[in-house]
Amino acid sequence: MDTIYLDNNATTQVDPAVFEAIKPYFTELYGNPSSMHRFGGQVGATLKQARASVASLLGCEPEEIIFTSCGSESDNTAIRSALNARPDRRHIVTTAVEHPAILSLCKYLEKKDGYEVTYLGTDEYGRLDLEEYKTALRPDTAIVSVMWANNETGNIYPIEEMAQIAKEHDVIFHTDAVQAVGKVDIDLSRVPVDMLSLSGHKLHAPKGVGALFVRKRLPFRPFLIGGHQERSRRAGTENTTGIIALGKACELAREHMAEENTEVKRLRDKLEKGLLAAIPDSKLNGDPEHRLPNTANISFGYVEGEAILLMMDQLGIAASSGSACTSGSLEPSHVLRAMGVPFTFAHGSIRFSLSRFNTEKEIDFVVETLPPIIANLRKLSPFSADKQAPACTKSFSE
């Protein structure tokens, strides 16, 4: 059975060109890039090239890139560095719809270390209120961390404006751009972001490699202490194959950026329009305009998202639930809760996330087969269309 893979916000296929680029570094060019001899030195030269490729995609200088193991490490490093660099500041500003890599750390810092955190809310479309943001900034604010694009809804946030406001208040600004890099044009020579996180496996590189942009002259405190790697900013022997793969993936992302925002977007629009037209009591979650070109989060009322996923999986369709439910739990996604999505819709949310490897035929198959699945599941649902369940109104901090 062929798989129709529509879960690219979770992870992506390694591009064949990326795989070919790294193969020699497993069995032939396996030297340690920090070694003094030429055998290791040639690997070090390739890492330098990879760093330049990542910097080129982001519009920054190569020396502003620190390679990490993943987006979560980059996020943790950024926030902890800002707090350690400004120990007199005990306040953090973030949003209620961030990735757990940010939210879980902030909750930990609140509970264990006594930091105060402001979680910005959203409207029903998942949009932020800039006036609320401005009001949240204080003299003791150490860092603002706001994602460039939301991993569940695809919403793109006004990062340039928010970073500028933070700069005017002398506050460090970090953005988790894991979902945005490769899909959104990012130019850090123009946007006053201080730190930016990315992850390789979201843009067709392997899992286990990420990067953190740290602007020149920004006070920085390393998360991992040890050797001299990454100019003593991140200790540990370099993940050479992962870094080389990330560099190649960034080169390819530049080449395919226009395709992401035209062809991938066209297929995404066809998918969501077809499903919304064919399935009653369905709704799009998120900002219909300012959104990643590959992401559609759709709620199907009065059914469980997990049941939908299981039925789709039997047909070879891979997507993900917008609900964070686990067995025995009735808690919906914190993102949809923050948006106030009604209970009976929040639990039936599915995130479809496409890539340039998806085809028209695949989209046609999903549009044809999903409506009968929803109809059959609704016959078994404890809710019916004439029942109204209360909206989800709890915030993440509750």
N, C-alpha and C positions, 0 to 999 in steps of 0.2 A: 504494500500500500504506500503510495507516495504521500508525503507530508506537505500540506499547505501551511507554511510557517508564517504566522501573523503575530509573532511575539517578539519583535525586534527591539522593543524597549527593555526587555528582560536581558537578551543577549543576541548577538548577530552571528551569522555565518562568517567564518574566516574567509576573506576574499582569496581565491586561488592564487592571485598574483602576490599576495602577502605570504601565503604558505611557501611559494616558490622562493621568495626572497630570503626566508629564514632557514630553509633546509640545510644549506652548507654549514651553518653555525652550530648544528647539533653534532656532526660527525667529522667535519674537515677543519673548520675554523673555530676550534673550541677553546682557544686560549683565553686566559683571564685578561680583560682589557686594562687592568691596573699593573700588569707585569711590565718589566723593563725591556724584555726581549721583543724582537720584531714579530714573533708569532702571536703574542698577545697584543702588541701595538697595532697590528692591522685591524683587530677587532675594535680597539679603542677608537680608531679612525672612523669606523663604520658607525659607532655610537654617536660620535660627533656629528656625522651627517644626519642621523636620525633625529638628534636634538634640533638641528637646524630645520628639518622638515616639520616638526611639531610647532616650532616657533613661527614658521612661515604661515601655517594655517591660522594661527592665533593673532598674527600681527604684532609679535613681540621679539625680543632679543633671545638668542639661544641660551645665554647665561641666566636668563630668568626662568628657565625650565628645570624643575627637579623631577626626576623619575621616581615613581612610587610603585606599590604593588596593586593599587586599585583606587577607585574613586573614594571609598570610605576612608582609606588611609590619608588621602589628600585632604578630605574634609576635616578629619580629626587633627591633622597637622596644622592646618590653617587656623582653626579656632583656638587650639591650645597655644600656638605660637603667639597669636594676638594677645591672649590673656596673660601669658608669661612675660611678654614684652611691656605690658602696661599693668602691673600688679595692683596699682591704685584704682583701677577701673573694674567694677564688679557687675556690670550690666551688659546683657547681650540682647540684640534684636534679631528675630528671625520671623518665619511665618508658620501658620498652623498647617500648611500643606507641603512642608519640606519632606525630603526623603528621610527614612529612619536613621541614616548615617549622621544627619544633623540633629533631628529631633531627639533621638535616644541619647546622644551626647549631651544635649542641652538639659534634658531631664536629669541626667546623671550629675551634671555640674550644679544644678539647683539643689539636688538632694544631698550630695556628698560634700560639696565645696562651698555651698551657700551663695552661689551666684544668683542674681535676679535675671529672669528672661522674660521678654515681652514677645508674645506670639501674635503677629498681625493676622487678622481675620480676612475673609474674602466675601464677595457678594455671591449671588446664586450662580453666576457664570465662572466663579473661581478667580475673579479679578481683585487686585489689591487696591486699597484706598491710599493714595499718596499723602493725603492730609493726615490720616491716622499714622502713617509712617513718620512724617515730620514731627508729629507730636510725641512719638515714642522715643525719639533721640534725646539723650540727656548728657550732661557734662561728664558723667561717669560711665558712658557707653564705651565699651572696649572694641566691639566688633559688630557689624551687621552681616548676616549671612542669608542671602536670598537666592534661590535657584534661578538659573537663566530660563529654564523651561521645565514644566512639571512632568514627571514621569508617568502619571496616570491619565491626565487630561490633555497633555501636550501644550497647555497654556504657556505663552511666552510673556515674560514679565518685563517691565520698563527698566531694565538694568542700567542703561546709560544714565538715565535721569536719577535713579536711586543712588547710584555710585557718586554722582556729582553732588547730591544733597549730603551724603555722608562725608565727602571731602570738605564741604563747607563747614561741617561741624567737627572736623578733625577726628573722624571715626574711621577705622579700618573697614574696608568693604570687601567681603568674600562672596563669590558666587559658585555654586555647584552647577557646572555647565555640562555635566555628564551626558544629558540627553540632547543638548543643543549643538555640541561640537560636531561638525560635519554636515549639519542640516541648516544651521543659521550662520549668516556671515558675521564673524567676530573679528573685530579689529582693535586690539588692546593698545595700539598706539594712539587711538582716539578715545576709547572708552576708559574712564578713570577707575577701573577695577584694580584693587590692590593684590588680590589673590584669586585664582580660578582653578577649579578641580575638573579633571576629565578622566575617563576610563576607556582603555583600549577596546574592550569587548563590546562596547556600544557602537563602534564604527568599523567593524569588520577586521579587528585584530584579535588575538587570542585573549582569554581570560588571564588575570594575574599580572597585568601591567597597567599603570596609570601615570598621571603626571600632575604636578602642581605648579602653576605659574605664580611667581613671587616677584613683584615689581622691584626694580633696582632701588636701593637705599631704604627699603622698608625694613624696619627692625624685625629680625626673624630668629626664632628659637627652634632648633631641630627637635623632632619627635623621637627619632632613633639616634642614639649616641654610639659611636664606635670608630670605624675607620674613616678615611679621608674621602670616600666616594661622594659624588655629587657636590664637590667643593666643600666637604664636611657638613653638608646640610641634610644628608640622609645616608646613614651608615648602612653597610651591607654590600656584599658582592653583587654587581649589576646583573639584572636579568637580561642578559645580552639578546637572546632570541626574542623576548617580549618587547624590548626597547626597539630593536630593529624592525620588528613587525609593526609597532605603533608608528614609527617614522614612515614606513611604506604606506600604512593605512591613511595617514594624514595627507600624503601626496595624492592618493587616490580620491580622498574626500574632496580635495580642492578641484580635481578634474570632474567629479560627479555632482558638485553642488547644484548646478543648474538643473540636472536631471532630478535631484531630490525635490526641488521646488516646482517642477513642472510635471513630469511623468508620474513620479511617486504620488504627488499631490492629486493628480487626476484620478489615479486608481483609488486612492483613499476616499475622494469625494464620491466616486461611483459606488464604492462599497457602502458608505453611510447613507447616501441618498436612496439606494436600492433597498436597504434594510428598513430605514425609517418609513418609506412608502409602503412596504409590504407587510409590516408588523404593527398592528394597533398598539396603543399604550407603550410606545417606545420614545425615548428622548435622548438627544445629544447632551453630554455633560462637558462643560467647559466653554471657553470663549470661541464662538464660531469663526471669528476673524483672526485674532492674534494667537495662532496655534501652530505647532510643528506640522510640517507638510505630510508627515507619515502616520499621525496618531488620530484615532477616532475612539472615544469612550462613549458607549451607548448603553443606556439602561433599558431593560425590558421588564415592564412592570409585572408584579405578581408571580415571579418565578425566582428560583435561586441560581445565582451565577455559577456555582460549582456544578449544578446539574446540567446547565447549558454546556459548560466546558467538557464534561464527561461525554455528553451526546455528540458534540463536535469532534472530540477525540476519536470516537468510533468511526468517524468518516475521514480521519486523517487531518483534521483542521486543528492547528495549535494556536491558541490565543491565551489570554489571561483574564482573571476576574478583577474587576475594579474593587472588589470586596476583599478585605483582609481576613475573612472568616476562616476559622479552622473547625475541625470536628468538635461539636459540642458548644461552639461559640456563636453568638448572634451579633457580634460587633462588625459593623460595616467599615469600609475604608475611611481612614481619618480625613482624607481629602474630600470625599463626598459628604462626610459629616460636617466639615467646615463650610461647605457650600449649601448646607441645608437641604440636601436631596431627600425626598420622602423615603421612609423606611422600605416600603414595598418596591421602590425603584432602586435604592442604593444596593440592595442585596442581589439585584438582577443585572448588575453592570458588568459589561465585558469590554476590555481594552483590546482593540485591534491596532497593531503597530507594524507597518509595512517597511520594506526595504527595496532597493533597486533590483533585487533578485526576484521579486514577485511579478506575476504575469496577469494579463487580462483574463485568461482562462481560469485562473485560480479565483479571482474576484467573482467572476460569473458563477462559479460553483458554490461559493459561500452564499451569495445572494439567493441562489436557487434553493439551497438545502436548509438554511437556517430558519426561515419562516415556519416550515412544518414542525421543526424541533420545538420552537417556542409555543406553537399552538398545542402540541401534545403535552408539554410540560404544564401548561396552564390548566389543562383538564385535571391535573393531579394536585394543583396548588391549593393550599388552605385558604388563600385569599382569592377573591373574585373581583372583577372590575368595578363592582358596585360598592365595594368596601373601601373606606378611606383610612389608611394608617397614618399615625402622626409623623411629622417631619423629624429628621435627625437634627437636633439643635445643639448637641454637646460640642464643645471645642476640644482640641487636642489636650489642652492643659487640664481639662476636667477628668 
